[in-house]
């Protein structure tokens, strides 16, 4: 509690509160500038990263200005409908974007009202109490605060809930929550007041639209994508000791590598990452033969399975049973954990690999499973 109080008081003293660097945690790729035709302004670089990764349109709204140097502070600044971004180049990367506290400005005007006076400490099932400001956060507002960024995004509550213009509202350091019962059951039950726009008006900021730069695309969330992680390198192909290389065709399942290979005598012709059994449900080791091939099969571990362990999977594709007890090589459409033990003992593979092995392997083919 003492540390929470110190951090909160420091934020109040600075008049700012930082957003943690969401961009640093993201691995998406796309443009570093975007134009918003709704208001006619461009958001760029670090400000765009913070806007996108910490709430975007729902939390901050549209940009009301382009970046500019604030003549009072000397800082690169940009106004949004619900926030004011400031760039602090000397800070560590995760703290270079700091957000002004327009909620505190808005709350200062009616601060003498009872709702803005601190209340007696007391958490409850429906409310959290913050010693830093002496106010509670309850019910739907608490849920919204917790689910959409909490302290880094909104700051501490500066008031209790109160009624303004027929709405139930609550002030925070950098936001005003508005309860909209007509939107109950939707993401719009709580809306945020346009405090950034109010601050822009008070500061007499010119919010006239600007033309789109020729080299900047209009904002669309689909401009950014998360690239697929690079596939791990397949194991170095060597003929392991004990390999049944006298067979014209055979399948090797390497449990330690979580990799399966198709061999023709001593030559590998195909390989794929697989998911074999976990420590609780190990895949049997040894030399086996495929005794049944089914294009589709329904798989279950039976109604006698322990509580929470029962499974029933329909239409499992490209199934080749190789050991008694229901152990099979098959395709898996329900997960993408290949390269990691994940099954109840079967050898599950990507669908393309399961189809290839099924079509290549004859009935009775040797399957060698080993560590």
C-alpha positions in Angstrom: 0.0 0.0 0.0 2.8 2.4 0.9 4.4 1.9 -2.5 1.1 2.5 -4.3 0.7 5.8 -2.4 4.2 7.0 -3.3 3.8 6.2 -7.0 0.4 7.8 -7.2 1.6 11.0 -5.4 4.5 11.2 -7.8 2.2 11.0 -10.8 0.0 13.7 -9.3 3.0 15.9 -8.6 4.2 15.6 -12.2 0.8 16.3 -13.6 1.4 13.4 -16.0 0.9 9.6 -16.0 2.9 7.3 -18.2 1.6 4.5 -20.4 3.8 1.4 -20.4 5.4 0.7 -23.8 2.8 -1.6 -25.3 4.6 -1.3 -28.6 7.7 -3.0 -27.2 5.6 -6.0 -26.3 4.0 -6.2 -29.8 5.6 -8.0 -32.7 3.3 -6.7 -35.4 4.6 -4.9 -38.5 3.1 -2.2 -40.7 3.4 1.5 -41.4 4.8 3.9 -38.9 2.5 6.8 -39.9 -1.3 6.8 -40.5 -3.8 9.4 -41.6 -7.3 9.6 -40.0 -9.7 11.1 -42.5 -12.5 11.5 -39.8 -10.5 14.4 -38.3 -7.9 15.1 -41.0 -4.8 14.4 -39.0 -1.7 12.1 -39.0 -0.4 10.1 -36.1 3.2 9.0 -36.4 6.0 6.8 -34.9 6.0 6.6 -31.1 2.6 8.3 -30.7 1.1 5.9 -33.2 2.6 2.9 -31.4 1.1 4.0 -28.1 -2.3 4.9 -29.6 -2.5 1.5 -31.3 -1.2 -0.7 -28.4 -2.9 0.9 -25.5 -6.5 1.3 -26.4 -6.7 3.1 -29.8 -9.9 4.7 -30.9 -12.0 3.4 -27.9 -9.7 4.9 -25.3 -8.0 7.9 -26.9 -10.4 8.8 -29.8 -9.3 10.4 -33.1 -6.4 12.8 -33.4 -7.4 16.4 -33.2 -4.0 17.8 -34.3 -0.8 16.7 -35.9 2.3 16.6 -33.8 3.6 20.1 -32.9 6.1 21.6 -30.5 4.3 23.1 -27.5 5.7 26.6 -27.1 5.1 26.5 -23.3 6.7 23.1 -22.6 9.0 22.7 -25.6 7.7 19.1 -25.9 6.4 17.4 -29.0 2.7 17.2 -28.3 -0.5 15.9 -29.9 -4.1 16.3 -28.9 -6.7 13.5 -29.2 -10.4 13.5 -28.4 -9.8 12.0 -25.0 -6.0 12.5 -24.3 -3.0 14.6 -24.8 0.3 12.9 -25.7 3.7 14.3 -24.9 7.0 13.0 -26.1 9.9 12.9 -23.6 12.9 11.9 -25.7 15.3 11.7 -22.7 13.3 9.0 -20.9 13.8 5.3 -21.4 11.9 4.0 -24.4 9.0 2.6 -22.4 8.4 6.0 -20.8 9.0 8.4 -23.7 5.2 8.9 -24.2 3.6 10.5 -21.2 0.0 11.6 -21.1 -1.3 14.8 -19.6 -4.0 14.5 -16.9 -7.0 16.3 -18.4 -9.3 14.4 -16.0 -7.6 16.2 -13.1 -8.2 19.5 -14.8 -11.9 18.7 -15.4 -12.3 17.5 -11.8 -10.7 20.6 -10.3 -13.7 22.8 -11.3 -16.3 21.0 -9.2 -13.9 19.8 -6.6 -15.9 21.3 -3.7 -18.8 19.1 -4.5 -19.4 16.2 -2.0 -18.6 13.5 -4.6 -15.0 14.9 -4.9 -14.3 14.7 -1.1 -12.3 11.6 0.1 -14.3 8.9 1.7 -13.5 6.5 4.6 -11.3 3.6 3.7 -13.1 0.3 3.0 -12.9 -2.3 0.2 -15.9 -4.4 -0.4 -17.1 -7.1 -2.8 -18.2 -4.5 -5.3 -15.7 -1.7 -4.7 -11.9 -1.0 -4.4 -10.7 1.9 -2.3 -7.6 3.9 -3.2 -5.7 5.5 -0.4 -3.8 7.8 -2.8 -6.9 9.8 -3.6 -9.4 8.5 -1.0 -12.0 7.4 -3.6 -13.7 4.1 -4.5 -14.1 2.3 -7.8 -17.2 0.2 -8.0 -19.3 -2.2 -10.1 -19.4 -1.6 -13.9 -16.9 1.3 -13.7 -14.4 -1.0 -11.8 -14.8 -3.7 -14.4 -14.2 -1.3 -17.3 -11.2 0.2 -15.5 -9.7 -3.2 -14.9 -10.4 -4.6 -18.4 -9.2 -1.6 -20.4 -5.9 -0.5 -19.0 -6.4 0.2 -15.3 -4.0 2.6 -13.6 -1.5 3.0 -16.5 -4.4 4.1 -18.8 -6.8 6.0 -16.7 -5.0 6.9 -13.4 -6.6 6.9 -10.0 -10.2 7.9 -9.3 -10.6 11.5 -8.3 -14.3 11.4 -7.4 -17.0 9.1 -6.4 -19.8 8.3 -8.9 -22.0 11.4 -9.4 -24.7 12.6 -11.7 -24.0 15.1 -14.5 -26.4 16.1 -17.2 -28.5 13.0 -16.5 -25.6 10.6 -16.6 -23.8 8.7 -13.9 -20.1 9.7 -14.3 -16.8 9.3 -12.4 -13.6 11.3 -12.8 -10.1 9.8 -13.0 -6.8 11.4 -13.5 -7.0 11.1 -17.3 -10.6 10.1 -18.0 -14.2 10.7 -17.2 -16.3 7.5 -17.3 -19.9 7.8 -18.4 -22.4 5.1 -17.7 -24.8 4.4 -20.6 -27.6 2.1 -19.5 -29.1 2.2 -23.0 -26.0 0.3 -24.2 -26.2 -2.4 -21.5 -24.7 -5.7 -22.6 -22.4 -4.1 -25.2 -18.9 -2.7 -25.2 -20.4 0.8 -25.1 -22.0 0.5 -21.6 -19.1 2.8 -20.5 -18.1 5.6 -22.7 -15.2 8.1 -22.1 -15.7 11.8 -22.0 -13.9 13.9 -24.7 -11.5 15.5 -22.2 -8.8 15.9 -24.8 -11.1 18.0 -26.9 -12.1 20.0 -23.9 -8.4 20.6 -23.2 -7.8 21.6 -26.8 -10.6 24.2 -26.6 -9.3 25.6 -23.3 -5.8 25.9 -24.8 -7.2 27.5 -28.0 -5.6 24.8 -30.1 -6.2 24.9 -33.9 -7.8 21.6 -34.8 -8.5 22.3 -38.4 -8.0 19.3 -40.7 -4.7 19.0 -42.6 -4.3 17.3 -46.0 -3.1 13.7 -46.1 0.7 13.5 -46.9 1.3 11.7 -50.2 3.4 9.0 -48.6 0.9 8.2 -45.7 -1.9 5.7 -45.9 -5.3 6.2 -44.4 -5.6 4.3 -41.0 -6.9 0.8 -41.2 -6.2 -1.8 -38.5 -5.6 -4.3 -41.2 -2.4 -2.4 -42.2 -0.6 -4.2 -39.4 0.0 -7.9 -39.3 1.8 -10.3 -37.0 4.3 -12.3 -39.0 4.4 -16.0 -38.4 7.4 -17.1 -36.2 10.2 -18.7 -38.1 9.9 -22.5 -38.2 12.5 -24.3 -36.2 15.3 -26.0 -38.1 14.7 -29.7 -38.7 17.1 -32.0 -37.0 20.2 -33.0 -38.8 19.5 -36.1 -40.8 21.5 -39.1 -39.7 20.7 -42.8 -39.7 20.3 -43.5 -35.9 21.5 -46.7 -34.4 18.9 -49.4 -34.5 17.1 -47.9 -37.5 15.3 -50.6 -39.6 17.0 -49.6 -42.8 16.5 -53.0 -44.4 12.8 -51.9 -45.0 12.0 -50.3 -48.3 9.7 -47.9 -46.4 9.6 -47.1 -42.7 8.5 -44.3 -40.3 10.7 -42.9 -37.6 9.2 -40.9 -34.6 11.9 -39.2 -32.5 10.3 -38.3 -29.2 13.2 -36.2 -28.0 13.1 -34.0 -31.1 9.3 -34.2 -31.6 9.9 -35.0 -35.2 8.7 -37.7 -37.6 10.5 -38.8 -40.8 9.6 -41.0 -43.7 12.5 -43.2 -44.8 13.1 -45.3 -47.9 15.9 -47.6 -46.9 18.6 -45.2 -45.5 17.2 -42.1 -47.3 14.8 -39.5 -45.7 12.1 -38.5 -48.1 9.9 -36.3 -45.8 9.9 -34.9 -42.3 7.5 -33.0 -40.1 7.2 -31.7 -36.5 4.7 -33.6 -34.4 3.1 -33.6 -31.0 3.4 -36.9 -29.1 2.2 -37.9 -25.7 2.8 -35.9 -22.6 4.6 -37.3 -19.5 1.2 -38.3 -18.1 0.2 -40.0 -21.3 3.4 -41.2 -23.0 3.7 -42.6 -26.5 4.9 -46.2 -26.5 8.4 -46.8 -27.8 9.6 -49.7 -29.9 9.0 -51.2 -33.4 5.4 -51.4 -34.5 3.4 -52.0 -37.7 0.5 -50.0 -39.0 -2.5 -52.4 -38.7 -5.3 -50.1 -39.7 -5.7 -47.0 -41.9 -8.8 -44.9 -41.8 -9.5 -41.7 -43.7 -11.5 -40.4 -40.8 -12.2 -41.8 -37.3 -13.8 -40.5 -34.1 -11.4 -40.7 -31.1 -12.2 -40.9 -27.4 -10.6 -42.1 -24.2 -13.9 -43.6 -23.0 -16.4 -42.6 -20.4 -14.3 -44.3 -17.7 -11.7 -41.5 -18.0 -10.9 -39.6 -14.8 -12.9 -36.4 -14.1 -11.8 -33.6 -16.4 -9.8 -35.9 -18.6 -12.5 -37.2 -20.9 -12.3 -36.3 -24.6 -14.2 -37.1 -27.7 -13.0 -35.8 -31.1 -15.0 -36.3 -34.2 -13.6 -36.8 -37.8 -9.9 -37.1 -37.0 -8.3 -37.3 -40.4 -5.7 -39.5 -42.0 -5.5 -42.1 -39.2 -2.9 -44.9 -39.1 -3.1 -47.1 -36.0 0.3 -48.7 -35.1 0.0 -49.9 -31.5 -2.7 -51.6 -29.4 -4.5 -49.3 -27.0 -5.6 -46.8 -29.7 -2.2 -45.3 -30.5 -2.1 -43.7 -34.0 -0.5 -41.3 -36.3 -3.1 -38.8 -37.4 -3.8 -35.2 -38.5 -4.8 -32.6 -35.8 -7.1 -29.7 -36.7 -7.6 -28.5 -33.1 -4.2 -27.3 -32.2 -0.9 -26.0 -33.6 1.5 -27.2 -30.9 3.7 -29.3 -33.2 7.2 -29.6 -31.9 5.9 -30.0 -28.3 4.4 -33.0 -26.5 0.7 -32.3 -26.4 -1.3 -35.6 -27.0 -2.7 -38.4 -25.0 -0.2 -40.8 -26.6 -0.9 -40.5 -30.3 1.4 -38.9 -32.8 -0.5 -35.9 -34.1 0.7 -34.0 -37.1 -0.2 -31.0 -39.3 -3.0 -31.9 -41.7 -0.8 -31.6 -44.8 1.8 -34.0 -43.3 -0.8 -36.5 -42.1 -2.2 -36.7 -45.7 1.2 -37.1 -47.2 2.3 -39.9 -44.8 -1.1 -41.6 -45.2 -0.9 -41.7 -48.9 2.8 -42.7 -48.9 2.7 -45.4 -46.2 1.4 -48.9 -47.1 -0.5 -51.1 -44.7 1.9 -52.9 -42.4 4.7 -50.3 -42.7 7.2 -50.3 -39.8 6.9 -47.5 -37.3 9.9 -47.0 -35.0 9.3 -44.8 -32.0 12.3 -43.9 -29.9 14.0 -41.3 -27.7 
